Amino acid sequence: MYKKTFIYKILLAAMLVFCILGYLKFQQHTPQDVSKITAVNNFNAGDLIVFFQNDEPKANSIYVNQVISVTGVIKEISFINERHTILLESKVFNDNFVMCDMSSSTTKTINTFTTGDTVTLKGICKGYLLDVIMLNCIPINEKSNN
């Protein structure tokens, strides 16, 4: 009897461990490869900011967690916490930007960019705080100098 109970406890513990490992495996965040996803819309930086400012709930329902592309002039390129971030400015706003957190696979391309270049970036829109936030961004065109 004791042997049978012991075997059941071992099997129950093993099943519990496998369930926990399976749950953790499926909960891991894997960044999407946006290069293989078609953008649902294309914007210039100013229009995207205006869209979120005018009706944020509607913009969130349409574009949050969707891949979009944005064209704008590079205001700033930063490298913090092992991540490149590009701020795209618009001609309309001085205090609001499109903040693009770049995919780690784009380091070589980013190193060719400078402030003032016009670029088109594609990424996952995450919403609006004071800036529109995009993640896993990749450049989808060659830069042009203004």
Backbone as numpy.savetxt, mean C-alpha at the origin, in Angstrom:
# Nx Ny Nz CAx CAy CAz Cx Cy Cz
-6.78 -48.02 31.15 -7.60 -46.83 31.15 -6.73 -45.57 31.15
-5.71 -45.56 32.01 -4.81 -44.40 32.09 -4.09 -44.19 30.76
-3.70 -45.28 30.12 -2.99 -45.21 28.84 -3.89 -44.61 27.75
-5.16 -45.00 27.75 -6.11 -44.49 26.76 -6.34 -42.99 26.95
-6.50 -42.53 28.17 -6.69 -41.11 28.46 -5.46 -40.31 28.06
-4.29 -40.86 28.34 -3.04 -40.19 27.98 -2.93 -40.01 26.46
-3.28 -41.03 25.70 -3.23 -40.96 24.23 -4.22 -39.91 23.73
-5.42 -39.86 24.28 -6.40 -38.85 23.88 -5.90 -37.44 24.16
-5.26 -37.26 25.30 -4.72 -35.94 25.64 -3.61 -35.53 24.67
-2.77 -36.46 24.31 -1.69 -36.17 23.35 -2.29 -35.81 21.99
-3.26 -36.57 21.53 -3.90 -36.28 20.25 -4.61 -34.93 20.29
-5.28 -34.62 21.37 -5.96 -33.34 21.52 -4.95 -32.18 21.50
-3.84 -32.35 22.19 -2.80 -31.32 22.20 -2.21 -31.13 20.80
-1.97 -32.23 20.09 -1.43 -32.14 18.73 -2.41 -31.43 17.80
-3.69 -31.75 17.92 -4.69 -31.08 17.08 -4.75 -29.59 17.40
-4.65 -29.24 18.66 -4.66 -27.84 19.07 -3.46 -27.10 18.48
-2.29 -27.71 18.54 -1.08 -27.10 17.97 -1.25 -26.90 16.47
-1.74 -27.90 15.76 -1.94 -27.77 14.31 -2.96 -26.69 13.98
-4.02 -26.59 14.76 -5.02 -25.54 14.53 -4.41 -24.15 14.73
-3.63 -23.99 15.77 -2.99 -22.69 16.02 -2.01 -22.35 14.91
-1.19 -23.31 14.50 -0.23 -23.07 13.42 -0.95 -22.74 12.11
-2.04 -23.44 11.82 -2.81 -23.15 10.61 -3.41 -21.77 10.65
-3.95 -21.39 11.78 -4.52 -20.05 11.93 -3.45 -18.98 11.71
-2.31 -19.14 12.35 -1.23 -18.16 12.21 -0.73 -18.08 10.77
-0.66 -19.19 10.10 -0.19 -19.21 8.71 -1.13 -18.42 7.81
-2.42 -18.59 7.99 -3.38 -17.90 7.13 -3.59 -16.45 7.52
-3.18 -16.07 8.70 -3.32 -14.68 9.14 -2.11 -13.82 8.79
-1.04 -14.43 8.27 0.14 -13.65 7.90 -0.21 -12.71 6.76
0.28 -11.47 6.87 0.02 -10.48 5.83 1.05 -10.64 4.72
0.56 -10.88 3.52 1.43 -10.97 2.36 1.13 -9.78 1.46
2.13 -8.91 1.22 1.87 -7.76 0.36 1.45 -8.20 -1.04
0.47 -7.52 -1.58 0.01 -7.84 -2.93 1.01 -7.32 -3.94
1.19 -8.07 -5.02 2.04 -7.63 -6.12 1.17 -6.80 -7.06
1.21 -5.47 -6.89 0.33 -4.60 -7.65 0.70 -4.53 -9.13
1.88 -5.01 -9.50 2.26 -4.98 -10.91 1.37 -5.90 -11.75
0.75 -6.88 -11.10 -0.10 -7.84 -11.81 -1.58 -7.49 -11.72
-1.89 -6.37 -11.08 -3.29 -5.97 -10.89 -3.56 -4.70 -11.68
-4.66 -4.68 -12.41 -5.04 -3.50 -13.17 -5.65 -2.46 -12.24
-5.22 -1.23 -12.39 -5.75 -0.14 -11.57 -7.22 0.08 -11.90
-8.03 0.30 -10.85 -9.46 0.54 -11.07 -9.73 1.97 -11.53
-8.77 2.88 -11.30 -8.92 4.25 -11.76 -7.56 4.92 -11.80
-7.46 5.97 -12.62 -6.24 6.76 -12.73 -6.56 8.19 -12.34
-5.69 8.78 -11.52 -5.91 10.14 -11.03 -4.65 10.97 -11.21
-4.82 12.30 -11.20 -3.66 13.13 -10.89 -3.78 13.40 -9.39
-2.68 13.78 -8.76 -2.64 13.90 -7.30 -3.71 14.85 -6.78
-3.88 16.00 -7.41 -4.86 16.98 -6.95 -6.28 16.47 -6.99
-6.65 15.79 -8.08 -8.02 15.26 -8.19 -8.31 14.20 -7.13
-7.31 13.36 -6.84 -7.51 12.33 -5.82 -7.72 12.96 -4.44
-6.92 13.96 -4.12 -7.07 14.65 -2.83 -8.44 15.32 -2.74
-8.86 16.00 -3.80 -10.18 16.66 -3.82 -11.29 15.65 -3.63
-11.19 14.50 -4.30 -12.22 13.47 -4.19 -12.37 13.03 -2.74
-11.26 12.79 -2.04 -11.34 12.38 -0.64 -11.81 13.51 0.26
-11.39 14.74 -0.01 -11.81 15.86 0.84 -13.30 16.16 0.69
-13.83 16.05 -0.51 -15.23 16.40 -0.75 -16.21 15.36 -0.21
-15.86 14.08 -0.30 -16.77 13.03 0.17 -15.95 11.82 0.60
-15.35 11.93 1.79 -14.46 10.86 2.25 -15.17 9.51 2.40
-16.39 9.44 2.95 -17.05 8.13 3.05 -17.24 7.47 1.68
-17.65 8.25 0.69 -17.84 7.70 -0.65 -16.50 7.25 -1.24
-15.48 8.09 -1.10 -14.15 7.74 -1.62 -13.63 6.48 -0.94
-13.84 6.37 0.38 -13.40 5.17 1.09 -14.11 3.93 0.56
-15.42 4.03 0.34 -16.18 2.87 -0.11 -15.78 2.43 -1.52
-15.32 3.37 -2.33 -14.97 3.04 -3.71 -13.51 2.60 -3.83
-12.59 3.30 -3.17 -11.17 3.12 -3.47 -10.31 2.48 -2.38
-10.76 2.44 -1.13 -9.92 1.83 -0.09 -9.75 0.34 -0.38
-8.52 -0.11 -0.30 -8.09 -1.49 -0.60 -8.20 -1.83 -2.08
-8.30 -0.82 -2.93 -8.29 -1.01 -4.38 -6.98 -0.48 -4.94
-6.56 -1.05 -6.06 -5.35 -0.57 -6.74 -5.73 0.59 -7.65
-5.05 1.72 -7.46 -5.25 2.90 -8.30 -3.89 3.42 -8.74
-3.90 4.24 -9.77 -2.65 4.89 -10.19 -2.82 6.40 -10.04
-1.71 7.05 -9.67 -1.72 8.49 -9.41 -0.51 9.12 -10.08
-0.75 10.22 -10.79 0.33 10.99 -11.41 0.50 12.28 -10.63
1.75 12.60 -10.33 2.02 13.83 -9.61 3.49 14.18 -9.64
3.78 15.34 -9.10 5.15 15.84 -9.02 5.73 15.43 -7.67
6.94 14.89 -7.68 7.58 14.45 -6.44 7.97 15.66 -5.61
7.41 15.74 -4.42 7.78 16.80 -3.46 8.93 16.34 -2.59
8.90 15.07 -2.19 9.91 14.56 -1.26 10.05 13.06 -1.41
11.28 12.58 -1.27 11.56 11.15 -1.23 12.26 10.89 0.10
11.72 9.96 0.89 12.35 9.66 2.18 12.62 8.16 2.29
13.58 7.83 3.14 13.92 6.43 3.42 13.99 6.29 4.94
12.90 5.81 5.53 12.80 5.66 6.98 12.34 4.23 7.28
12.96 3.63 8.29 12.60 2.26 8.71 12.66 1.28 7.54
13.71 1.41 6.74 13.94 0.50 5.61 12.85 0.57 4.55
12.12 1.68 4.48 11.06 1.86 3.49 11.22 3.19 2.79
11.05 3.18 1.46 11.01 4.42 0.69 9.58 4.95 0.67
9.45 6.24 0.84 8.15 6.90 0.74 8.30 8.10 -0.18
7.37 8.24 -1.10 7.37 9.38 -2.03 6.11 10.20 -1.77
6.30 11.51 -1.59 5.16 12.42 -1.47 4.92 13.06 -2.83
3.70 12.90 -3.34 3.31 13.54 -4.59 2.50 14.78 -4.26
2.90 15.91 -4.80 2.18 17.15 -4.55 1.24 17.45 -5.70
0.31 18.34 -5.43 -0.61 18.77 -6.48 -0.43 20.26 -6.70
-0.99 20.73 -7.78 -0.91 22.16 -8.09 -1.90 22.97 -7.25
-2.88 22.29 -6.67 -3.95 22.96 -5.94 -3.65 23.09 -4.45
-3.03 22.08 -3.85 -2.86 22.03 -2.40 -1.39 22.17 -2.02
-1.14 22.94 -0.95 0.22 23.08 -0.43 0.45 22.20 0.79
-0.62 21.82 1.48 -0.48 21.08 2.73 -0.97 19.64 2.65
-1.53 19.22 1.55 -2.03 17.86 1.39 -1.30 17.19 0.24
-0.99 15.91 0.44 -0.20 15.18 -0.54 -0.78 13.79 -0.73
-0.24 13.08 -1.71 -0.48 11.65 -1.82 0.80 10.99 -1.33
0.70 10.24 -0.22 1.86 9.60 0.39 1.93 8.16 -0.12
2.99 7.86 -0.87 3.14 6.56 -1.50 4.26 5.77 -0.83
3.89 4.73 -0.10 4.86 3.82 0.50 5.24 2.83 -0.59
6.52 2.84 -0.96 6.95 2.10 -2.14 7.23 0.63 -1.84
6.99 -0.21 -2.84 7.33 -1.62 -2.75 8.84 -1.76 -2.66
9.30 -2.73 -1.88 10.75 -2.90 -1.70 11.44 -3.33 -2.99
10.70 -3.80 -3.97 11.31 -4.24 -5.23 11.65 -3.08 -6.16
11.33 -1.85 -5.77 11.51 -0.71 -6.67 12.69 0.18 -6.29
13.59 -0.30 -5.44 14.68 0.54 -4.93 15.54 1.12 -6.04
15.91 0.32 -7.03 16.76 0.83 -8.12 16.08 1.96 -8.87
14.81 1.81 -9.16 14.07 2.84 -9.88 13.93 4.10 -9.04
13.64 3.93 -7.77 13.47 5.09 -6.88 14.74 5.92 -6.82
15.88 5.25 -6.85 17.15 5.97 -6.77 17.40 6.87 -7.98
16.64 6.70 -9.06 16.78 7.58 -10.23 15.85 8.79 -10.15
14.91 8.77 -9.21 13.96 9.87 -9.06 14.58 11.02 -8.28
14.15 12.24 -8.62 14.55 13.42 -7.85 13.32 14.29 -7.62
13.43 15.17 -6.66 12.36 16.12 -6.38 12.06 16.93 -7.63
10.79 17.09 -7.96 10.38 17.83 -9.15 10.05 16.96 -10.34
10.43 15.67 -10.29 10.07 14.76 -11.38 8.57 14.48 -11.34
7.97 14.32 -12.51 6.58 13.89 -12.59 6.57 12.39 -12.83
5.86 11.66 -11.97 5.81 10.21 -12.07 4.37 9.73 -11.93
4.13 8.53 -12.43 2.87 7.85 -12.20 3.18 6.61 -11.38
2.50 6.49 -10.24 2.70 5.37 -9.33 1.39 4.61 -9.18
1.51 3.29 -9.08 0.34 2.44 -8.88 0.48 1.75 -7.54
-0.59 1.74 -6.74 -0.54 1.10 -5.44 -1.92 0.89 -4.85
-1.94 0.37 -3.64 -3.19 0.08 -2.94 -3.57 1.29 -2.09
-4.71 1.85 -2.37 -5.20 3.01 -1.62 -5.68 2.53 -0.24
-5.19 3.18 0.81 -5.57 2.80 2.17 -6.46 3.83 2.85
-6.64 5.00 2.24 -7.53 5.98 2.83 -6.92 7.36 2.93
-7.57 8.20 3.74 -7.20 9.61 3.82 -7.14 10.04 5.27
-6.04 10.62 5.66 -5.93 11.29 6.96 -5.82 12.77 6.63
-4.63 13.32 6.61 -4.42 14.64 6.03 -3.86 14.50 4.62
-3.37 13.31 4.33 -2.86 12.95 3.00 -3.57 11.67 2.57
-3.60 11.43 1.26 -4.07 10.14 0.76 -2.92 9.16 0.93
-3.21 7.99 1.50 -2.18 6.99 1.80 -2.29 5.85 0.80
-1.15 5.50 0.19 -1.08 4.36 -0.72 0.08 3.46 -0.31
-0.12 2.14 -0.44 0.89 1.16 -0.05 1.30 0.29 -1.24
2.49 -0.32 -1.11 3.04 -1.25 -2.11 3.10 -0.61 -3.49
3.46 0.65 -3.56 3.45 1.39 -4.82 4.63 1.00 -5.71
4.35 1.04 -7.01 5.39 0.82 -8.02 5.25 1.91 -9.08
6.36 2.32 -9.68 6.26 3.26 -10.80 5.75 2.53 -12.03
4.87 3.17 -12.79 4.36 2.51 -14.00 4.69 3.29 -15.26
5.52 4.31 -15.13 5.98 5.01 -16.32 7.37 5.55 -16.07
7.98 6.02 -17.11 9.27 6.69 -16.96 9.01 8.08 -16.43
9.92 8.55 -15.61 9.78 9.89 -15.04 9.95 10.94 -16.12
9.41 12.10 -15.86 9.66 13.24 -16.74 9.99 14.43 -15.86
10.92 15.24 -16.29 11.30 16.43 -15.53 10.44 17.60 -15.98
9.96 18.37 -15.03 9.14 19.54 -15.38 10.02 20.72 -15.65
